[in-house]
Amino acid sequence: MRASETAPVHLAVALEGAGWHPAAWREPGARPAELTTARYWADTVAEAESGLLDFVTFEDALGLQSTDPAEADGRTDLVRGRLDAVLVAARVAPLTRHIGLVPSVSTTHTEPFHVSKAVATLDHVSRGRAGLRVQISERPDEARHFGRRDPLEPAGALLAEAGDHVEVVRRPWDSWEDDAEIRDVATGRFVERDKLHPVDFAGPHFRVRGPSITPRPPQGQPPVSALAPDPAGYPLLARGADVGYVTPRDAGQARAAVAGIRAAQEEAGTAGRPLHVFGELTVFLDSGPAAATRRLQRLDSAHGSAYSGDALLFAGTPGQLADLLLDWRRAGLSGFRLRPGVLAHDLPAITRGLVPELQRRGVFRRSYEASSLRGLLGLPRPANRYARPAA
């Protein structure tokens, strides 16, 4: 067996309301009355941590949820409304010990300096377990909430802006050197001013002076991730991401996506930088494939139409899912971000069914082996770009 076939698999879950199926909130155990409570999210992340997962992502957006990806749909029979992802992650951080916490943030209508400060704060609060998932906002109704820009801007322009946004988020994380804080009561010196640096970023979208008002995060650079469902997003991953999510339908498409992202890294001059490529799937897991299919059909009936999305929809057993994941891993993927169809059912099926199956096959951890998210992902802590080399 090749070494690549026994290397540890990285595993994350994407948390969205009661689950990714629009009718998930109607299922037993879904707790729809608690979706905007801290306890609900604390319990959900605790379940994910019990399964030794690398990290969870918290979905977010600047408009109400919609079955139409281009605009609001006006439906009132589905979950509408959510809490701020960064604040939820910060609330959950003290209640967890090991799992990474990765909120989603739009690069289109948010200021990168604010995002940088918020994620740095999350990294301090969680003691090195913060990450960031960036996304663009293409919906015109979201643009109208802010009223500052053309609501019909093309996706290509928004992706280019996202690249600058990530660069501006990252630079303030380095604007404080690791030993900039002295905290010497005897001399009255709290910081070493020469170890705080302006970032001086100037581009077509942002002009940021810096330095940050938050000391350097414990990880130095919390991992940045982004979804690239098609090749248009590969340059963004190549330029500024540590983890990229792709949505193949089979192993061949997974292989092509990995090759496309590596080619984008070569073109961007970042081929030497580690970049995980995770596959995405929406999962409905049961003890038998027929049971999983029946549950999905029941959910579709409650919703009024068959659910589909940008990612492959998998309905089957944890063992069958393990087979698929390892097949795709052989195509070059290093991990997976799973979207539980119904959180109350499918998240425990991941942590108590899929994880033990992967452990039996020797490809998933049996305990947390690192204290930081970068450590769990096998990513080195980067040097500070502004620090002067030691004499």
N, C-alpha and C positions, 0 to 999 in steps of 0.2 A: 504493500500500500504506500502510495506517495506521501511525503511529509505534508504536502498541502491538504491532504485528505484527513489528516489527524490534527491539524492545527486547531486551536480553540475557535469556536464560532462566537461572534459577538451578537448579542440579542437585545433589542429594545422594543418598547411598545409605544404606540401613539395614542394618547388619551384624548377622547373627543366626547364630551357630554356623557350620555348613557351608553354610547357605543357608536360605531360607524354606520350601522343600518338605521335609516330614518325612523323605523318603528321600534328601535331598541328600548325607548323609554316606556313602552307598554308591557315589556316582559317582566315576569316575576323576579323580584329582587333588584329591579332597576333603580329604585329610590328617586323617582322624578322630583319629588318635593324637596330633595336635598342637594340638587345639582349646584346650587349657589351657596353651599355651606362649606366651611373649612373641613368639617369632619368627613364629608364624602370624599374629598380629594386626599385627605390624609389616609383614610382607609384604603383607597384605591392604590396609592403609591406604596403603602405598606405591603399590600398583596404583591405588587411587582417586585419589591425588594426581597420578599420571602422567596421568590424564585431566582434570586441572584442575578437579575437582569443588569446589563451595563447601564442603561439609562431609560428614562421615560421622557417623551416630549409632550408638551401641553399645547393643544391647538388653540389658535386665536385668529381673529380677523377684525376688520374695521367696519364691518356691516353685519347685519343679522344673518344667521345661517340660511342657506337657500338650496333647493334641489337644482336650481339653474345656476351653473357656474358663472354666468355673465351678468346676472342681475338678481334682485330680490324677487321671490316667487309669490309672496303674499299669503302663503299657506299658514293656517293657525292650528293644524293638527300635528305639528312636529315641534321638536324642541327649538325654542327661540330664546336667544340671550345667553351670555356666558360671562364668566369672570375674567379679569385681566390675567394673562398667562404668567407674566413675570411676578406679579404679586402673589399668585397662587403658589408658585415655586418657592418664593421666599417664606410663605407661611408654612409650607410643608417641610422646608429644610431642617429646622430644629427637631422635627419629629422622626427623621430618618438618619441613618448613619453611613451608608455605603453607596447607595444608588445615585447615579447622575441625574441632574434635574435640568431639563432643556426646554425653556419656554420659546414659543414662536413669536416673532416680531415682524411686522411689515416694514420694508425699507422704503416704501413709496411715500408715506405720509408721516413718518416719524423722524426726529432729529437724531443722527447717529451719536452725537455727544451725549444725549440723554440715555440712549440705549447702552452705550459703553459704561456709563456710570452705574446704571441699574444692574447690568450683568456682573460688573465688578463687585458690587454690593452683594449680589446673590452668591458669588464665589466666596466672599469673606464669611457670609452667614452660614454657608454650607460647608465651610472649611475645605474648599477645593473641589466641589462636585458640580459646579455650574457649567452650562453650555449655552449655546444660542442657535436657534434655527431661524434663518432669515427666509423671507418670502416677499414676493411683490404683490401689489393690490391692483388688479386690472379692472375691477367692477366700477362702472361709472357712478353708481349710487354711493360707493365709498368715497370717491373723489369729491362728490358734492357735499359730504359731511364737512369737508375742510374748505372748499371753495377757493383754493389757491392755484389750481392747475387745470389743464385740459383733461376732462374726464374720459377722453377717447385716445389717450396716448398709447402708441403701439407697444406691445410687449417687449420688443427689442430695445427700445429706449429705456424701459423700466428695468430691464436686466442690466443694461450698462450702468445705470444709476446705482443698482444694487451692488455692483462691484466696487464702486467708489464708497458706498455706504459701509461695506464690510471693512475696507481699508481704514476709514475714519474711525470706526468702532475699535479696531485693533490698535491703532497708534496711541491713543490715550492710556491703554493698558500698560504700555511701556514707558509712559511719560514720567513715572516715578521709578527710580531704580530700586532694587530689592532692599537696599540698606539706607534708603533716603530718610526713614524715620529713626531719629536718635533717641528721643524720649528721655533725655538726661536732665533730671530735676536739679541736680547740683549745679549744672552750668546754665540751666534755663533754655537749653536748645532742644526743640522738639523735632525739627527737620533739618536736613542738610540742603540748603537752597540750591547748591550746585548740582544736586542729584535729582532735581525736578526739571523737566525739559519741555519746551514748546514742541508741538508736533508739526506745526506749519504746513498743513495740507491745503492745497489750492487746486481745485479742479472745476469742471463745468457745472457740477451740482452742489458742491460744498466748499466752504472756506473756513477752516478751523485752526485756531491758534494753539489752544492748550496752554499748560498741561491739564490733566484731569484734576478733579477735586477729590478723587478717591484713590488711595494708595494702590500700588500694583496688586492685582489679584493673586491669591495663593498659587494658582496654576501658572502664573505669568500671562498666559494667553488661554482663557477658557476655549474649548473646542467650538468651532463654528461649523454649522451644517446647513444644507439646503437641498431641496427636492428639485431634480432635473428630469421631468417626465419625457423630455425629448432632447435632441442634440443642441437646441438653442440655449439650454441651460448649462451645457458643459463648460463653456469659458468661465462662468461664474464659479463653478466648483474648482476649476483649475487655478483660478486666480486667488481665491481666498478661503476655501473650505478645508476643513479637516475630515469631514464626513459628507459624502454625497449620497442621496437616496435616488434610486431609479426604479422604474415600474415595468420590468419585463413581463412577458406572458409565458416565456419558456426559457430553457437554458441557452438556446441560440441567441435570443434577444439579450439575455444577461451578458453573454460573451461579447456581443457587439457593443453594448453600452460601456462595458469596462474598457474595451479597446478605444472607443470614441473619447472617453474621459482621459485616458492616458495620452492619446494624441493631442488633446487640448492642453494637457500639462506640458508636453514637449513644445508646443507652439508658444505657450505663455512663459516658458523658461522656468517652470516649477517642477520638472520631472523628478528632481531629487527630494522633494518634500513629500512626507507621508500623507496619503489621502485614502481613507477607507471608502469603499463603495458598498453600500447596503442595498439589498433588494427590498421592495415593499410588497406586502400582500394584505388583503382584508380576509380575516379568517373566521370560520364558523366550525368549531370543533365539538365532536361528540364521540361516544364510545364506538359508534359504527357509522360508516358513510351514509347509510340510509337515514339514520336519525339526524345527522347534520343537515342533509338535504331537506328532510321534512320540516325541520325548524326554520331553515331559510325560506322555504315556501310559505310557512305560516306568517313569517315576518313580511314577506312580499305581499301576501294577501291583506294584511292589516294596513300596509302602506298604500295599496291600490295599484301597484305596478312592480315589476321586477327591479331589484336594486342592481345598479352597476356603477362603476367608478373608474378612476384612471388607473387603478391597480388591479392585479389579478384577484379574483374572488375564489377563495379556496374553501370547500366544504368537505370535511372528512375527519379522520382520526388523527390524534397527535403523532402516531407512528407514520402515517401516510405523509403528514406535513414534514416530519423529520426527513423522510426520503427525498421529498422535493427540495428542501433547503440544502441538503448535502449535494444533490445533483447540481443545483445552481451555484453552490460554493465551488464545485469543480470547474465551473465556467469563469471563475475569477472574483466572485463576490466574497467579501470578508465578513459580512454580517447581514442582519435583517432587522427591519423595523416593521413589526406586525401591527395591524390595525384590528383590534378585537371588534367583531360585528356587534356583540352585546357585551358590554364590560362585565356585568354581573355574572355572566356564564363563561365567556370566552377568555377573559383574563385569568381566572383560576384554572381553566383548561390549559393555558399556556404554562403557568407557573407550576401546576401539579401534574400535568400530563406530558406536555412537550419537553419541558426542562429535564425531568427524570429520564425520558427517552434519549435525549441527546447525551445526558450523563452516562447512561448505559453504553452508549456508542463511543465514549471517551473523547467527546468533542466539546464539552461544556464544563465550566468550572463547578467545583463542589463547595467552594467557599470564596468569598471576596478576597482577592490577592493584592489589592492596592487601595489606598485611601483617597485617591483623587480620580476624577473622570478621565483625565489624560492617562493616568496609570492603568486604569481598567482597559482603555483602548490601545495600550501599548505605544502611546505617543510621548516622546521626550518633552521635558519642560524646556521651552525655548529661551535662549539668551535674550536679554534686553537689547533692543536695537540701538538705544541711545547711550548705553553705558560705555564708558571709556575702557579699553583693554587694560588689564593690570600691567603695571610697569614690570 
